[in-house]
Amino acid sequence: MITSMMRAIQVHRYGGPEELKLEEQPRPTPQASEVLLRVYAAGVNPIDWKIRQGLMQGPQPVTFPYTPGIEAAGTVAAIGPGVKGFEVGQAAYGQVASGAYAEYVLVPEEALAHKPESLSFVEAAAVPVGLTTAWRTLFDHGNLQAGQRVVIQGAAGGVGQFAVQLAKWKGAEVIGTASPANLALVRSLGADTVVDYTTTPVESVVQDADVVLDGVGGVTLLHSLAALKREGTLISIAGPPPQEAVQARGVRALMSRGPASVPLQTLSRLLEEGRLSVTVGKTFALRAAQPAHEEGQRGKGCGRIVLRVVEDA
């Protein structure tokens, strides 16, 4: 039975993790082409704490209070008029504009996919943003081809893990960077070369990469540029590339933005076929959103942090 209220994490003002408050609020009602998802698990993304800190104030500022969270997995609780692809009770997952840190969230039907049976809800919640971002970055922006060399900076992260696997699936040579604790994982994902970024500059290993995906940002962007061949492509998901250095190197550089050219429902087939695996980082209860953000901001983890909205998800 669906109750009229639900628990959700609310943010009432910009600030630190202490601004994440577990509160009750009305359960939303799906409108045309919307699905009401009973959330079992929600992914914790870097953009979540950047918005919370006030670092992502664009032309449409946040309206307080708001509920963070942009990826969720759960079961369909209700459907709005016009929804054709989902039925109540089905397991699904997808990406939303906000609101996933809650017991229920509204998801546009086109942003939702049927959950692969091989994945738990926690694993599914770690997929949508990472998988679609990796696809968009490597193939839509980077035009990565079989036989090319690609560097994945931050290869153990929520995007990096999928990027390594997709690049290998495409037939590229993959060089991944990671901390000492995550070297074995990145190697197991299929990377041909794994670089410990704490001891070895990636450009000392490769200087002729066709494509670099930078998931770290900051000073790492300079190392990424140095690893590229002339006329190579740097795509960053962590910060804008330094344009003076880009011009000096004679390369192409851009931020990865916008939707992927292939929908999540289609990309799910790679998971169903066993061509991609999912490694989840630490998990926290919904009430523990504050320590989950603290863990994420430390930036040394492996895989996507996930909130267990339903404890046994």
ChimeraX attribute file (.defattr): number of C-alpha atoms within 10 A of each C-alpha:
attribute: neighborCount
match mode: 1-to-1
recipient: residues
	/A:1	4
	/A:2	10
	/A:3	7
	/A:4	10
	/A:5	13
	/A:6	15
	/A:7	18
	/A:8	27
	/A:9	26
	/A:10	21
	/A:11	21
	/A:12	14
	/A:13	16
	/A:14	17
	/A:15	15
	/A:16	15
	/A:17	18
	/A:18	12
	/A:19	17
	/A:20	26
	/A:21	17
	/A:22	19
	/A:23	13
	/A:24	14
	/A:25	14
	/A:26	12
	/A:27	19
	/A:28	13
	/A:29	15
	/A:30	19
	/A:31	15
	/A:32	12
	/A:33	16
	/A:34	22
	/A:35	30
	/A:36	24
	/A:37	30
	/A:38	25
	/A:39	29
	/A:40	29
	/A:41	34
	/A:42	38
	/A:43	31
	/A:44	29
	/A:45	22
	/A:46	15
	/A:47	15
	/A:48	18
	/A:49	23
	/A:50	16
	/A:51	16
	/A:52	24
	/A:53	16
	/A:54	15
	/A:55	11
	/A:56	15
	/A:57	12
	/A:58	8
	/A:59	6
	/A:60	7
	/A:61	10
	/A:62	15
	/A:63	9
	/A:64	11
	/A:65	11
	/A:66	17
	/A:67	22
	/A:68	26
	/A:69	24
	/A:70	23
	/A:71	31
	/A:72	39
	/A:73	35
	/A:74	31
	/A:75	23
	/A:76	22
	/A:77	21
	/A:78	19
	/A:79	24
	/A:80	17
	/A:81	11
	/A:82	11
	/A:83	17
	/A:84	10
	/A:85	13
	/A:86	17
	/A:87	14
	/A:88	13
	/A:89	13
	/A:90	13
	/A:91	22
	/A:92	24
	/A:93	31
	/A:94	29
	/A:95	25
	/A:96	19
	/A:97	13
	/A:98	17
	/A:99	22
	/A:100	33
	/A:101	30
	/A:102	29
	/A:103	23
	/A:104	28
	/A:105	29
	/A:106	26
	/A:107	26
	/A:108	19
	/A:109	20
	/A:110	16
	/A:111	17
	/A:112	25
	/A:113	22
	/A:114	19
	/A:115	24
	/A:116	20
	/A:117	11
	/A:118	13
	/A:119	15
	/A:120	16
	/A:121	27
	/A:122	27
	/A:123	23
	/A:124	30
	/A:125	34
	/A:126	31
	/A:127	31
	/A:128	28
	/A:129	22
	/A:130	22
	/A:131	25
	/A:132	21
	/A:133	24
	/A:134	26
	/A:135	25
	/A:136	20
	/A:137	29
	/A:138	26
	/A:139	17
	/A:140	16
	/A:141	19
	/A:142	23
	/A:143	12
	/A:144	22
	/A:145	17
	/A:146	12
	/A:147	14
	/A:148	16
	/A:149	21
	/A:150	32
	/A:151	32
	/A:152	27
	/A:153	29
	/A:154	26
	/A:155	34
	/A:156	32
	/A:157	26
	/A:158	31
	/A:159	29
	/A:160	28
	/A:161	29
	/A:162	26
	/A:163	32
	/A:164	31
	/A:165	24
	/A:166	23
	/A:167	27
	/A:168	19
	/A:169	14
	/A:170	15
	/A:171	15
	/A:172	21
	/A:173	22
	/A:174	27
	/A:175	25
	/A:176	31
	/A:177	27
	/A:178	25
	/A:179	20
	/A:180	12
	/A:181	12
	/A:182	21
	/A:183	20
	/A:184	14
	/A:185	17
	/A:186	27
	/A:187	20
	/A:188	11
	/A:189	22
	/A:190	20
	/A:191	27
	/A:192	15
	/A:193	16
	/A:194	24
	/A:195	24
	/A:196	16
	/A:197	17
	/A:198	10
	/A:199	9
	/A:200	11
	/A:201	17
	/A:202	22
	/A:203	17
	/A:204	11
	/A:205	13
	/A:206	18
	/A:207	16
	/A:208	18
	/A:209	25
	/A:210	25
	/A:211	32
	/A:212	29
	/A:213	30
	/A:214	30
	/A:215	23
	/A:216	20
	/A:217	18
	/A:218	14
	/A:219	10
	/A:220	19
	/A:221	26
	/A:222	15
	/A:223	18
	/A:224	29
	/A:225	29
	/A:226	21
	/A:227	25
	/A:228	26
	/A:229	18
	/A:230	17
	/A:231	15
	/A:232	20
	/A:233	27
	/A:234	30
	/A:235	25
	/A:236	23
	/A:237	19
	/A:238	18
	/A:239	16
	/A:240	15
	/A:241	25
	/A:242	15
	/A:243	13
	/A:244	8
	/A:245	15
	/A:246	19
	/A:247	11
	/A:248	10
	/A:249	16
	/A:250	15
	/A:251	19
	/A:252	19
	/A:253	24
	/A:254	19
	/A:255	17
	/A:256	24
	/A:257	13
	/A:258	9
	/A:259	12
	/A:260	18
	/A:261	11
	/A:262	12
	/A:263	16
	/A:264	22
	/A:265	19
	/A:266	10
	/A:267	16
	/A:268	20
	/A:269	13
	/A:270	15
	/A:271	19
	/A:272	15
	/A:273	10
	/A:274	10
	/A:275	11
	/A:276	19
	/A:277	17
	/A:278	19
	/A:279	19
	/A:280	21
	/A:281	20
	/A:282	15
	/A:283	19
	/A:284	21
	/A:285	16
	/A:286	24
	/A:287	19
	/A:288	16
	/A:289	25
	/A:290	18
	/A:291	15
	/A:292	20
	/A:293	22
	/A:294	14
	/A:295	14
	/A:296	20
	/A:297	15
	/A:298	8
	/A:299	11
	/A:300	15
	/A:301	19
	/A:302	24
	/A:303	23
	/A:304	30
	/A:305	27
	/A:306	28
	/A:307	30
	/A:308	25
	/A:309	27
	/A:310	17
	/A:311	11
	/A:312	10
	/A:313	15
